[in-house]
């Protein structure tokens, strides 16, 4: 099966939206905009993504039963300017059978992609921020399917499961460190909760996603 990264980049390559000129760029403000601008991409079955009310605001609840699909937002921005990515997420549990190093274990309760389109299709790269199953927090490895996608363990294990966690990443610095060069234009951001390889279940919540020029 062609895995998620390969299919996502085919749908966003050279598909660009207008960049913002403000200090903050909204990728997803779910209370205000719902799922407007987000597209479903299925790889095997459908993860159920729906808006639910949580603490007086709308968030995305993702439920996967041996399925894999993602939500993709095509959005063009300069990662040197809008270099700080902000989001919040919460999981019920990680994937016990998940293994970041194998194709059969390439399942995650929560992950967030940033896609960078190259001049040619095969030059497209992605940073994949994950709530890892076993990879230590802060570690990174190439995706089991392609070295053009690097998995970065923002969180790991079940110690913080059930809690809302606020995350921030410097995607410009991350790209330099992971790929050894400066990134070109970014073209999409995607979220994904998938359990197709292990045939397991996962439930995750995603709160607003934004980009900013400053911390």
C-alpha angles and dihedrals in degrees: 000000000000103000130231101270094055094050094044094053091051090058096048104036108124091353105124136174125202117283120234125241097207127094091255130047118199113221095172127358098172100185091054103032107019110204095328110146095019121114128200116234116189124204100166119355120323132293106213111242116183139158115251133174115253123171093344095310138085120256135168118260114200121196122183128186108182087317139117127206133132142204114238128196113195105213128154118214142149107251091202089062102031093037102144118080118196130189144138130223143171131198134194092215142327124255108275093201093042117120120184091204099057137060091227090055098043095121128118136183089217136013138156123201130206110196124204115194118217128206088264129034095250091054092063113116136185140200109216112201108200143183091229126220098210108344110109118254109268095022123118134197136172115269113265090241103042138010088217088078120061121199115220118192104222090166131008139196131354103293091103098031112134093031128105106239124196113216135193128182133182096224094185092056092041092054092049091050096045101040103024097235142069115278124244124219116324114229110183148009122209139182124208140180109186137172103161099116096050095034090229137130132254137174123195139167124215123197129196119322120209141165125216141183092224137035 
